[in-house]
Amino acid sequence: MISRKFPKVLYGGDYNPEQFPKDIWDEDMRLFQLAGIDIATVNVFSWALNQPDEHTYQFDWLDEVLNKLHENGVYACMGTSTAAHPAWMARKYPDILTVTADGKKRKFGKRHNSCPHSPTYRHYATAMARKLAERYRDHPAVLLWHVSNEIGNRCYCERCEQGFREWLKKRYGTLEELNRAWYTRFWSHTFYDWDEIVLPSNLSEGMGGGSDQTAFQGITLDFYRFNSDSWLDCYLLEANAIKEVIPDAMVTTNFQGNGTYKPLDYFKWAPHLDVAALDIYPENHTPESYMALRYDLMRGIKDGAPFMLMEQTPSVINWKTVNPQKRPDVMRLRSYQAIARGAESIMFFQLRRSLGAYEKFHGAVIDHVGHEHTRIFRECAELGQELKQLGSVLLDARQPSKVGILFDWNNWWAVELGGGPSAHLKYLDQVQHYYDAFYDSRIPVDVIHEQSDFSQYEIIIAPLLYMVKPGMAEKLEQFAKQGGTFVTTFYSGIVNESDLVTAGGYPGELRKLLGIWVEEIDAMFPDQRNTMVLNAPLGALSGEHPCSLVCEVVHPEGAETVAVFGSDYYQGSPALTRNRFGEGEAWYAATQPSREFIRSWMRRLCEEKQIKPLLDVPAGVEVTKREKDGVSYVFILNHTEKPQMIALGTGRYEDLLTGRSLSGDQELAPKKVMLLQLTSESK
């Protein structure tokens, strides 16, 4: 557990002193003290500085930085500096440069420009990680190690192509098995030699409709798996080099893409991370539930363990068409949202604002003016003081939940590889729709994976379970037999793990569990609507409700029809079904219901399982709970622009952020937070 090494919720961010004159480093330390900064991520993009040629390593500058951090009570998160290779390396060893999906060899530039199968990259990245570990193995400032940065580009060079063939040999063993899995008798694709296989790029299987549009979904799906595995191999080369020198080193890397980065299968990476970490950069108008889902996913990849928020901005991002400032109190509010859902660090990119190049206008704790007399610095310092006062009280606290939402990168890839009913059908959107129903109802959710222990949940939701992997149908059947409630949606149970259609009728292996047969899948244009007409009230629901995106023609095979379609040629056929299965049940939505319908429907399922909201609070107020050693910590966050009344009841609570004792009705100001610990129950 990370708290064995973390003294408190860590507070800091990326620090790049090498970009500035040394005569301001002491001023940085003074400002860090004022802001409550206790961790700095260093050496992330310093490969060229550390290694000016293939034989020379120079770390004197880094020695000085680490010593200065330690003298001022600041820990270091040690980057391995391998996120962008030096120019000399690209010139001398061009194998390190990536090739695009259009077959173009890149030149040196930007970052994420290294090939994961380049012998040069693998050799020198591993050597750099080992050199750093040997030099700083006993340095008291170094708390954890940060491999590379936001890993995960795709390369289409000949070395990757050969690596793909070797990966396929291990996966399939024989060409006969590969041809079967890829359905290669279609379009005369049968392979008779491993060397006939090429990468699925825009020069081969691409259909010209974007990177995910492909003629052979099975080939591209395997390439996505291979690419994720390839970068995991690169991560492990560095991580293992560090651990060979420092066996108990805590090693991680930061996931990009706001916590849902499509090219990497986080669940496969998770066992190799000592702690999960993400970067998140929501815009001002990003819904709070969007961020909440990503935090719950980050907690879920390591089965409920706390995670690190490695990067966010304290103020402004710099890469959108319009880049507004975060409004007052929003940085603090969103930081506590992360902590409420399992974060044990709050870290920024960046601590001091760069003076040049692409990120010079990206937000920072210390602005270009260089002093503490700014709104952003004051807000950061106030949060730093609060986290110092909280100390270690929240470390290792977990979020209890009886609801799990099943998430799968392979399923995500497969759903969007083309050829389905609609290009508007997006996996993350469907997961978010169902997640929002619980978020809006203040009912905690775990984001789970195929290997999770299903028995600890009362309800499992699997939106768009298009791909059913071996053993999954049986595992879900067992869950329902033992009393669980399972929910899935249209376009589920269609294919196996090779993206081959399961013959015998949709929803394939889920047909027995769901008690239905799906004859047709009818896609709707974005402005089209149908209705779901309930046969009888469902909790607070009755009558007609709008639906969209997809309508399926469903035939019950034992399932009860709960709602039917209101129009079109399938008028009167099932739109929502429930199948009793053992001691439990399985639900199927043959369309996309409205947000309001899903929320009321999920609320009803929770009531049947006696799963209650954490608190009854106004719209726009988020509630979460973490538990540790029998003590509950309740976070209440007002995301609205108005004061909100919070009914706490007759129990007495201590607000750990203010020290006040609270009970009854309490007003929570706009963009403010309560962190409550129950001190006495009502009589």
C-alpha positions, -999 to +999 in steps of 0.1 A: +000+000+000+014+034-009+007+049+025+035+028+040+059+052+023+037+083+020+036+105+051+004+123+040-016+132+009+013+144-011+012+179-026+033+192-054+039+186-091+063+188-120+094+209-114+119+217-142+147+238-125+170+230-154+150+254-175+158+283-152+190+300-139+203+286-107+200+319-089+162+314-086+163+279-073+165+291-037+135+314-044+116+283-056+124+266-023+110+296-004+078+296-025+074+258-021+075+263+017+048+290+015+026+268-008+030+237+013+047+218-015+062+185-003+069+166-035+084+176-068+086+155-099+120+161-115+140+149-144+111+140-167+124+155-199+161+158-192+175+129-213+195+152-236+209+172-206+218+140-187+234+122-217+250+145-243+265+115-261+264+078-260+292+075-235+288+105-212+264+109-183+262+141-163+240+144-132+257+172-113+227+195-118+203+168-106+225+162-075+222+198-066+184+199-072+178+168-051+200+181-023+182+214-023+148+197-022+158+175+007+172+204+027+138+221+023+117+191+033+105+183-002+104+148-016+114+139-052+094+118-076+123+108-098+116+107-135+137+085-156+140+113-183+132+088-211+100+105-224+118+122-252+151+110-268+180+134-275+186+148-310+220+132-313+204+097-307+179+102-335+207+114-359+231+085-351+205+058-346+174+065-369+158+032-358+146+051-327+122+072-348+086+061-353+068+055-385+032+069-388+002+049-399+007+065-434+041+050-436+061+082-430+093+081-411+093+108-385+122+132-379+134+143-345+109+166-328+082+170-303+080+141-278+065+106-279+087+101-309+104+068-299+097+034-313+089+008-286+108-019-306+139+002-314+170-016-300+185+019-295+156+031-274+153+000-253+191-001-246+196+035-237+163+039-218+172+009-197+207+021-191+195+056-181+171+041-155+198+019-141+223+048-139+198+069-120+190+041-096+226+035-089+233+071-083+203+079-062+195+046-045+202+061-010+193+097-016+169+107+012+148+130-011+137+102-035+104+088-025+092+071-057+102+066-093+084+078-124+091+059-156+090+079-189+058+101-191+024+096-206+035+065-225+017+051-255+022+062-291+018+037-320+046+029-344+043+012-378+080+005-386+095-027-399+108-036-364+073-032-349+060-053-378+085-081-370+077-078-333+040-082-342+047-114-360+066-128-330+038-117-306+013-135-329+033-167-328+032-167-291-006-159-290-017-184-317+010-210-321+001-219-357-009-200-388-040-223-390-052-209-356-044-174-366-063-177-399-093-191-381-093-163-355-089-136-382-114-150-406-089-147-434-109-165-461-127-132-464-111-111-492-084-137-499-064-130-468-052-165-459-016-164-447+008-192-455+039-177-440+044-155-409+064-130-430+033-123-451+016-106-422+019-068-422+007-042-397-029-030-401-021+006-411-035+031-436-013+014-462-030-020-456-063-026-437-073+010-430-106+021-445-099+058-446-125+066-420-101+073-391-075+053-373-101+028-360-118+021-393-104-012-405-112-039-430-101-067-407-111-060-371-094-091-357-060-080-371-063-045-358-076-056-325-045-078-321-023-049-331-038-028-304-031-055-279+004-059-292+011-022-290-001-020-254+020-050-245+050-035-263+049-003-242+044-024-211+076-043-220+094-009-223+080+002-190+092-030-174+127-027-188+131+006-169+111-005-138+131-037-135+164-019-139+154+003-110+143-026-088+174-046-095+193-018-078+166-008-053+144-038-046+118-019-026+116+011-049+081+024-055+077+026-093+049+040-114+041+060-146+014+085-153-015+076-176-026+103-200-059+109-217-077+120-185-076+085-172-091+068-202-063+066-227-074+043-254-041+027-267-032+012-233-050-016-215-047-003-179-060-035-164-031-054-180-006-028-168-020-025-132-002-056-117+032-040-127+025-006-111+033-001-074+007+026-074-016+038-103-013+074-114-031+096-139-030+130-154-064+148-158-071+181-176-109+188-177-121+220-192-142+244-172-175+230-186-165+193-181-192+176-161-181+165-126-193+130-133-168+127-162-139+132-137-155+110-111-157+081-135-120+084-143-110+085-107-132+055-099-116+037-129-081+045-117-090+031-083-105+001-099-075-010-120-058-020-088-090-034-072-098-005-050-064+007-040-057+044-037-040+061-067-020+093-075-032+124-092+001+131-109-009+161-130-036+187-132-034+224-138-038+249-110-053+274-134-053+272-172-046+247-199-030+259-231-039+236-260-076+243-266-089+269-291-100+290-261-083+285-227-101+302-199-089+303-163-102+281-136-126+302-115-118+309-078-122+278-056-125+254-085-090+240-083-095+233-046-129+217-052-117+195-080-086+185-059-109+173-031-130+154-056-100+134-065-091+128-028-128+118-022-125+091-048-091+077-037-063+100-047-034+102-023-015+129-041-025+162-055+001+173-081+003+199-108+018+205-141+037+227-134+052+242-103+070+271-121+057+284-154+080+277-184+095+308-202+095+293-237+082+267-261+048+249-262+038+250-226+049+285-216+013+296-212+002+265-193-008+272-157+016+269-128+017+274-091+045+301-096+035+324-125+058+343-148+058+372-124+078+350-100+063+358-066+035+347-043+012+376-047-012+360-072-047+345-068-035+311-081-006+310-056-028+320-027-053+292-036-025+267-039-010+277-006-044+275+012-049+239-001-013+230+008-020+241+044-052+221+046-035+190+034-007+195+059-033+197+087-051+165+075-018+146+077-022+109+072-058+105+083-071+096+048-042+073+037-054+038+028-091+048+033-113+028+009-146+035-008-171+008-001-195-001-029-221-028-037-224-017-074-198-026-100-195-013-136-176-036-159-150-019-181-128-036-207-102-021-230-105-050-255-142-045-257-137-007-262-113-013-291-136-039-307-168-019-305-153+010-324-133-008-351-160-002-377-187-022-393-213-019-366-247-003-366-235+033-361-204+054-359-221+073-331-220+042-309-192+050-285-182+027-256-171+054-232-204+073-238-224+042-228-204+036-197-208+072-187-246+071-192-249+043-167-222+057-143-241+090-142-272+073-129-254+063-098-234+095-095-266+115-097-281+093-070-251+095-047-246+058-048-210+047-048-197+026-077-166+005-083-153+002-119-143-034-122-127-058-147-131-093-159-109-108-131-126-089-103-144-108-075-180-104-086-194-119-054-187-087-034-213-068-055-251-069-055-254-052-089-231-054-119-236-032-150-219-041-183-229-014-208-223-025-244-208-059-236-201-065-273-172-089-267-177-118-244-143-134-235-139-171-225-155-178-191-173-144-188-208-158-196-204-185-170-190-160-144-220-137-149-244-167-148-229-177-115-232-141-102-269-141-110-276-176-097-263-165-063-287-136-062-269-108-081-286-084-105-269-081-138-276-053-164-265-051-199-275-033-231-281-034-268-252-047-290-240-071-264-229-107-267-221-103-303-185-115-307-158-135-290-123-123-281-112-124-317-141-103-328-157-133-345-195-133-344-209-160-320-232-180-343-266-191-332-282-157-326-275-126-306-267-121-277-245-152-282-232-166-250-254-143-230-286-156-245-293-181-217-286-156-190-307-128-206-335-151-218-339-134-252-330-136-288-322-104-308-332-107-344-323-073-358-304-042-348-318-010-362-296+022-360-311+056-356-298+089-369-288+114-342-320+134-344-343+104-344-362+092-313-385+063-304-403+056-271-402+030-245-437+022-231-437+005-197-461-024-193-464-016-156-448+010-133-412+005-125-405+022-093-412+059-100-413+052-137-445+048-157-459+055-192-437+065-222-401+075-222-378+086-251-350+064-264-324+068-292-293+055-310-303+019-315-335-001-313-334-039-315-360-065-325-361-088-294-378-121-289-383-132-252-371-167-244-382-168-208-375-132-201-403-108-189-411-078-211-409-047-189-413-021-217-420-021-254-412+002-283-438+028-291-434+031-328-418+018-361-422-017-375-411-032-342-438-013-322-449-035-293-418-056-292-396-056-261-374-026-254-365-036-218-366-072-204-359-089-171-350-126-168-351-144-135-320-165-132-314-186-101-317-164-071-310-133-091-320-116-124-306-102-157-318-071-174-315-061-210-320-026-226-325-030-263-321+007-268-305+038-252-330+051-227-330+087-216-307+098-188-337+103-165-350+068-172-317+052-165-313+071-133-348+061-120-343+025-132-310+021-115-324+037-083-352+011-083-327-018-087-307-004-057-338-001-036-346-037-042-311-045-029-314-021+000-286+000-014-292+035-003-278+069-013-251+082+009-271+114+015-301+131+000-287+164-013-296+190-040-286+185-076-250+196-083-238+184-049-215+154-049-213+130-020-187+102-015-175+082+014-141+066+023-136+042+053-106+033+073-103+014+106-141+015+111-142+053+107-162+069+078-151+101+061-179+118+041-170+143+014-197+168+003-188+190-027-210+218-039-202+221-077-230+247-082-229+285-083-253+288-054-253+280-017-269+246-010-286+233+022-273+199+033-294+178+057-271+160+081-297+147+104-293+144+142-259+127+142-229+150+150-200+154+127-166+171+128-157+190+096-120+181+093-113+211+071-127+237+095-127+219+129-164+228+134-189+204+150-220+200+127-254+185+127-289+192+113-292+214+083-260+232+071-254+256+043-226+248+019-213+278+000-207+276-038-176+256-049-169+246-013-163+213+004-172+196+037-151+166+049-171+151+077-162+125+103-190+111+124-184+118+161-217+106+176-248+088+164-283+101+170-300+087+200 
